[in-house]
């Protein structure tokens, strides 16, 4: 179940660095966070969906790696992204 186009477009507009930016770490983290929230809601209703759970864990790991990269390369941007998305940070 992919993200709705409107949700993805809004995430890109909120976190892009310039007009045609769709692949910066900030945008990728925002899209992954929306996907993670969607899958979490799905798993609350469908507790036995193990393939979905595995996909969710892969997305969480990917987001964690992107956040680590962002924290090491541009700390101020990391702080902005974690504040906007309400993510815990270390």
C-alpha positions as CSV (number, residue, x, y, z in Angstrom):
1,X,0.0,0.0,0.0
2,X,1.9,3.0,-1.3
3,X,1.5,6.5,0.0
4,X,-1.2,8.7,-1.5
5,X,0.2,11.2,-4.0
6,X,-1.1,14.2,-2.1
7,X,0.6,13.0,1.1
8,X,3.9,12.5,-0.7
9,X,3.7,15.8,-2.5
10,X,3.0,17.7,0.7
11,X,6.1,16.0,2.4
12,X,8.3,17.0,-0.5
13,X,7.0,20.6,-0.4
14,X,7.5,20.9,3.3
15,X,11.1,19.6,3.4
16,X,12.7,20.4,0.0
17,X,15.9,22.4,-0.3
18,X,15.0,23.9,-3.7
19,X,12.1,23.7,-6.2
20,X,13.1,20.5,-7.9
21,X,14.5,18.7,-4.8
22,X,12.9,15.2,-4.3
23,X,15.9,13.2,-3.0
24,X,17.6,15.1,-0.2
25,X,17.9,13.3,3.1
26,X,15.3,15.6,4.7
27,X,12.7,14.7,2.0
28,X,13.5,11.0,2.2
29,X,13.1,11.0,6.0
30,X,9.7,12.9,5.7
31,X,8.4,10.4,3.2
32,X,9.6,7.4,5.2
33,X,8.0,8.8,8.4
34,X,4.7,9.1,6.6
35,X,5.0,5.5,5.3
36,X,6.0,4.3,8.8
37,X,3.0,6.0,10.4
38,X,0.7,4.4,7.7
39,X,2.1,0.9,8.3
40,X,1.9,1.3,12.1
41,X,-1.8,2.1,11.8
42,X,-2.3,-0.9,9.5
43,X,-0.6,-3.2,12.0
44,X,-2.7,-2.0,14.9
45,X,-5.7,-3.4,13.0
46,X,-4.0,-6.4,11.5
47,X,-1.7,-7.8,14.2
48,X,-0.8,-11.0,12.4
49,X,0.5,-9.4,9.2
50,X,4.1,-10.5,9.5
51,X,5.2,-9.4,6.0
52,X,4.0,-5.9,6.7
53,X,5.8,-5.9,10.1
54,X,9.1,-6.9,8.3
55,X,8.6,-4.1,5.8
56,X,8.0,-1.7,8.7
57,X,11.2,-2.7,10.4
58,X,13.2,-2.2,7.2
59,X,11.8,1.3,6.7
60,X,12.6,2.2,10.3
61,X,16.2,1.0,9.8
62,X,16.5,3.0,6.6
63,X,15.1,6.1,8.3
64,X,17.5,5.7,11.2
65,X,20.5,5.5,8.8
66,X,19.4,8.6,6.9
67,X,19.0,10.5,10.2
68,X,22.5,9.4,11.3
69,X,23.9,10.7,8.0
70,X,22.0,13.9,8.3
71,X,23.1,14.4,11.9
72,X,26.8,13.9,10.9
73,X,26.7,16.1,7.8
74,X,24.3,18.9,8.7
75,X,23.3,19.1,12.4
76,X,21.1,22.1,12.1
77,X,19.0,20.5,9.4
78,X,18.8,17.3,11.5
79,X,17.4,19.3,14.4
80,X,14.8,21.0,12.1
81,X,13.6,17.7,10.6
82,X,13.3,16.0,13.9
83,X,11.4,18.9,15.4
84,X,9.0,19.2,12.5
85,X,8.3,15.4,12.4
86,X,8.3,15.1,16.2
87,X,10.9,12.4,16.2
88,X,13.0,11.5,19.3
89,X,16.6,12.2,18.9
90,X,19.8,11.3,20.8
